[in-house]
Amino acid sequence: MNAIAKQLYCPVCESTPLDVCPTEACRQWRELIRTQLSQGMSETEIKQYFVDNYGARVLAEPPRTGLNWLVYILPPVIILAGAFFLFRSFREWTKPKVASAGSGAERTEASSPDKDDYVTRLEEELKKRK
């Protein structure tokens, strides 16, 4: 009886297994399970009786049909995808950046104060303020 009651949740109490629920209703449902077992009903028949009367929410493990498969498939897929992207990001962050061959000379010419009008005007303005 307790093995079946562990697999069912109390329809009245929130998130409480039927085998440990202290309410009077749960005591009656445990007695009903005991009676059904003595009448020769199987575990699946008893579970189906509770699902028919109270819905699939009384099952500790949702049935693996329809959209309920997402409960079993989606979390591992999300975890694996997250681990993959995290691994790629860490590799990208730790990889040293390689400069292209001609970029160093171009950069020094462009940032040279002699070539840049803005820098020369800025320096003149700063000299005037002193």
Short mmCIF file of the C-alpha atoms (twelve columns), coordinates in Angstrom:
data_MODEL
# 
_entry.id   MODEL 
# 
loop_
_atom_site.group_PDB 
_atom_site.id 
_atom_site.type_symbol 
_atom_site.label_atom_id 
_atom_site.label_alt_id 
_atom_site.label_comp_id 
_atom_site.label_asym_id 
_atom_site.label_seq_id 
_atom_site.Cartn_x 
_atom_site.Cartn_y 
_atom_site.Cartn_z 
_atom_site.pdbx_PDB_model_num 
ATOM 1   C CA . MET A 1   0.000   0.000  0.000   1 
ATOM 2   C CA . ASN A 2   2.780   2.461  0.922   1 
ATOM 3   C CA . ALA A 3   4.654   1.759  -2.324  1 
ATOM 4   C CA . ILE A 4   1.623   2.884  -4.312  1 
ATOM 5   C CA . ALA A 5   0.854   5.778  -1.954  1 
ATOM 6   C CA . LYS A 6   4.429   7.103  -2.443  1 
ATOM 7   C CA . GLN A 7   3.754   7.387  -6.175  1 
ATOM 8   C CA . LEU A 8   0.610   9.468  -5.648  1 
ATOM 9   C CA . TYR A 9   0.227   13.013 -4.372  1 
ATOM 10  C CA . CYS A 10  -2.559  14.256 -2.166  1 
ATOM 11  C CA . PRO A 11  -5.229  15.940 -4.324  1 
ATOM 12  C CA . VAL A 12  -6.104  18.261 -1.406  1 
ATOM 13  C CA . CYS A 13  -2.674  19.215 -0.043  1 
ATOM 14  C CA . GLU A 14  -0.123  20.887 -2.290  1 
ATOM 15  C CA . SER A 15  2.992   18.756 -3.110  1 
ATOM 16  C CA . THR A 16  2.481   16.212 -0.331  1 
ATOM 17  C CA . PRO A 17  2.879   12.495 -1.066  1 
ATOM 18  C CA . LEU A 18  -0.167  10.441 -0.152  1 
ATOM 19  C CA . ASP A 19  1.810   8.129  2.145   1 
ATOM 20  C CA . VAL A 20  2.892   10.932 4.527   1 
ATOM 21  C CA . CYS A 21  -0.057  13.327 4.308   1 
ATOM 22  C CA . PRO A 22  -1.693  13.699 7.752   1 
ATOM 23  C CA . THR A 23  -5.171  14.760 6.555   1 
ATOM 24  C CA . GLU A 24  -8.254  12.627 7.077   1 
ATOM 25  C CA . ALA A 25  -8.906  12.541 3.331   1 
ATOM 26  C CA . CYS A 26  -5.487  10.999 2.698   1 
ATOM 27  C CA . ARG A 27  -6.056  8.425  5.419   1 
ATOM 28  C CA . GLN A 28  -9.273  7.449  3.645   1 
ATOM 29  C CA . TRP A 29  -7.503  7.262  0.305   1 
ATOM 30  C CA . ARG A 30  -4.824  5.004  1.805   1 
ATOM 31  C CA . GLU A 31  -7.611  2.764  3.105   1 
ATOM 32  C CA . LEU A 32  -9.148  2.789  -0.374  1 
ATOM 33  C CA . ILE A 33  -5.803  1.676  -1.833  1 
ATOM 34  C CA . ARG A 34  -5.600  -1.100 0.766   1 
ATOM 35  C CA . THR A 35  -9.160  -2.217 -0.128  1 
ATOM 36  C CA . GLN A 36  -8.451  -2.141 -3.851  1 
ATOM 37  C CA . LEU A 37  -5.290  -4.218 -3.333  1 
ATOM 38  C CA . SER A 38  -7.250  -6.782 -1.317  1 
ATOM 39  C CA . GLN A 39  -9.775  -6.958 -4.175  1 
ATOM 40  C CA . GLY A 40  -6.938  -7.907 -6.529  1 
ATOM 41  C CA . MET A 41  -6.481  -4.651 -8.423  1 
ATOM 42  C CA . SER A 42  -3.009  -4.016 -9.854  1 
ATOM 43  C CA . GLU A 43  -0.839  -0.988 -9.171  1 
ATOM 44  C CA . THR A 44  -1.564  0.501  -12.597 1 
ATOM 45  C CA . GLU A 45  -5.322  0.022  -12.142 1 
ATOM 46  C CA . ILE A 46  -5.213  1.816  -8.788  1 
ATOM 47  C CA . LYS A 47  -3.194  4.681  -10.235 1 
ATOM 48  C CA . GLN A 48  -5.605  4.906  -13.147 1 
ATOM 49  C CA . TYR A 49  -8.541  5.047  -10.695 1 
ATOM 50  C CA . PHE A 50  -6.976  8.075  -8.961  1 
ATOM 51  C CA . VAL A 51  -6.111  9.732  -12.308 1 
ATOM 52  C CA . ASP A 52  -9.686  9.225  -13.519 1 
ATOM 53  C CA . ASN A 53  -11.123 10.760 -10.349 1 
ATOM 54  C CA . TYR A 54  -8.582  13.525 -9.563  1 
ATOM 55  C CA . GLY A 55  -6.578  14.113 -12.743 1 
ATOM 56  C CA . ALA A 56  -2.953  13.460 -13.726 1 
ATOM 57  C CA . ARG A 57  -1.719  15.943 -11.096 1 
ATOM 58  C CA . VAL A 58  -2.002  13.229 -8.423  1 
ATOM 59  C CA . LEU A 59  0.795   11.214 -10.036 1 
ATOM 60  C CA . ALA A 60  4.296   11.743 -8.645  1 
ATOM 61  C CA . GLU A 61  5.684   11.204 -12.146 1 
ATOM 62  C CA . PRO A 62  3.724   12.729 -15.048 1 
ATOM 63  C CA . PRO A 63  2.700   10.304 -17.798 1 
ATOM 64  C CA . ARG A 64  5.121   10.222 -20.727 1 
ATOM 65  C CA . THR A 65  2.592   11.121 -23.406 1 
ATOM 66  C CA . GLY A 66  1.839   14.198 -25.472 1 
ATOM 67  C CA . LEU A 67  3.523   17.388 -24.308 1 
ATOM 68  C CA . ASN A 68  4.608   15.746 -21.052 1 
ATOM 69  C CA . TRP A 69  7.628   14.386 -22.959 1 
ATOM 70  C CA . LEU A 70  8.998   17.922 -22.885 1 
ATOM 71  C CA . VAL A 71  9.393   17.583 -19.106 1 
ATOM 72  C CA . TYR A 72  11.871  14.761 -19.684 1 
ATOM 73  C CA . ILE A 73  13.599  15.987 -22.843 1 
ATOM 74  C CA . LEU A 74  13.808  19.783 -22.569 1 
ATOM 75  C CA . PRO A 75  15.901  20.225 -19.367 1 
ATOM 76  C CA . PRO A 76  18.807  18.004 -20.503 1 
ATOM 77  C CA . VAL A 77  18.777  19.617 -23.962 1 
ATOM 78  C CA . ILE A 78  18.879  23.119 -22.448 1 
ATOM 79  C CA . ILE A 79  21.694  22.132 -20.081 1 
ATOM 80  C CA . LEU A 80  23.755  20.608 -22.900 1 
ATOM 81  C CA . ALA A 81  23.189  23.610 -25.187 1 
ATOM 82  C CA . GLY A 82  24.146  26.002 -22.377 1 
ATOM 83  C CA . ALA A 83  27.293  24.014 -21.606 1 
ATOM 84  C CA . PHE A 84  28.234  24.029 -25.305 1 
ATOM 85  C CA . PHE A 85  27.821  27.813 -25.654 1 
ATOM 86  C CA . LEU A 86  29.612  28.440 -22.363 1 
ATOM 87  C CA . PHE A 87  32.522  26.235 -23.486 1 
ATOM 88  C CA . ARG A 88  32.736  28.085 -26.823 1 
ATOM 89  C CA . SER A 89  32.626  31.454 -25.066 1 
ATOM 90  C CA . PHE A 90  35.405  30.499 -22.648 1 
ATOM 91  C CA . ARG A 91  37.574  29.268 -25.520 1 
ATOM 92  C CA . GLU A 92  36.985  32.527 -27.400 1 
ATOM 93  C CA . TRP A 93  37.790  34.648 -24.355 1 
ATOM 94  C CA . THR A 94  41.020  32.800 -23.572 1 
ATOM 95  C CA . LYS A 95  42.259  32.582 -27.167 1 
ATOM 96  C CA . PRO A 96  44.955  35.225 -27.832 1 
ATOM 97  C CA . LYS A 97  44.025  37.791 -30.464 1 
ATOM 98  C CA . VAL A 98  46.222  37.683 -33.571 1 
ATOM 99  C CA . ALA A 99  46.774  41.006 -35.359 1 
ATOM 100 C CA . SER A 100 46.782  41.053 -39.139 1 
ATOM 101 C CA . ALA A 101 50.072  41.807 -40.904 1 
ATOM 102 C CA . GLY A 102 49.369  45.313 -42.258 1 
ATOM 103 C CA . SER A 103 47.199  46.661 -39.463 1 
ATOM 104 C CA . GLY A 104 50.055  47.951 -37.254 1 
ATOM 105 C CA . ALA A 105 51.488  50.439 -39.736 1 
ATOM 106 C CA . GLU A 106 48.081  51.747 -40.769 1 
ATOM 107 C CA . ARG A 107 47.064  52.281 -37.186 1 
ATOM 108 C CA . THR A 108 50.176  54.294 -36.288 1 
ATOM 109 C CA . GLU A 109 49.711  56.543 -39.317 1 
ATOM 110 C CA . ALA A 110 46.047  57.168 -38.567 1 
ATOM 111 C CA . SER A 111 46.640  57.895 -34.908 1 
ATOM 112 C CA . SER A 112 49.672  60.104 -35.504 1 
ATOM 113 C CA . PRO A 113 49.083  63.643 -34.199 1 
ATOM 114 C CA . ASP A 114 50.640  65.128 -37.361 1 
ATOM 115 C CA . LYS A 115 48.117  63.474 -39.617 1 
ATOM 116 C CA . ASP A 116 45.003  64.028 -37.518 1 
ATOM 117 C CA . ASP A 117 43.472  67.514 -37.683 1 
ATOM 118 C CA . TYR A 118 41.235  66.905 -34.721 1 
ATOM 119 C CA . VAL A 119 44.149  66.079 -32.428 1 
ATOM 120 C CA . THR A 120 46.105  69.130 -33.513 1 
ATOM 121 C CA . ARG A 121 43.113  71.429 -32.974 1 
ATOM 122 C CA . LEU A 122 42.502  69.869 -29.573 1 
ATOM 123 C CA . GLU A 123 46.101  70.419 -28.549 1 
ATOM 124 C CA . GLU A 124 45.921  74.056 -29.672 1 
ATOM 125 C CA . GLU A 125 42.747  74.633 -27.670 1 
ATOM 126 C CA . LEU A 126 44.333  73.099 -24.593 1 
ATOM 127 C CA . LYS A 127 47.416  75.300 -24.987 1 
ATOM 128 C CA . LYS A 128 45.206  78.401 -25.202 1 
ATOM 129 C CA . ARG A 129 43.480  77.545 -21.940 1 
ATOM 130 C CA . LYS A 130 46.725  77.359 -19.999 1 
# 
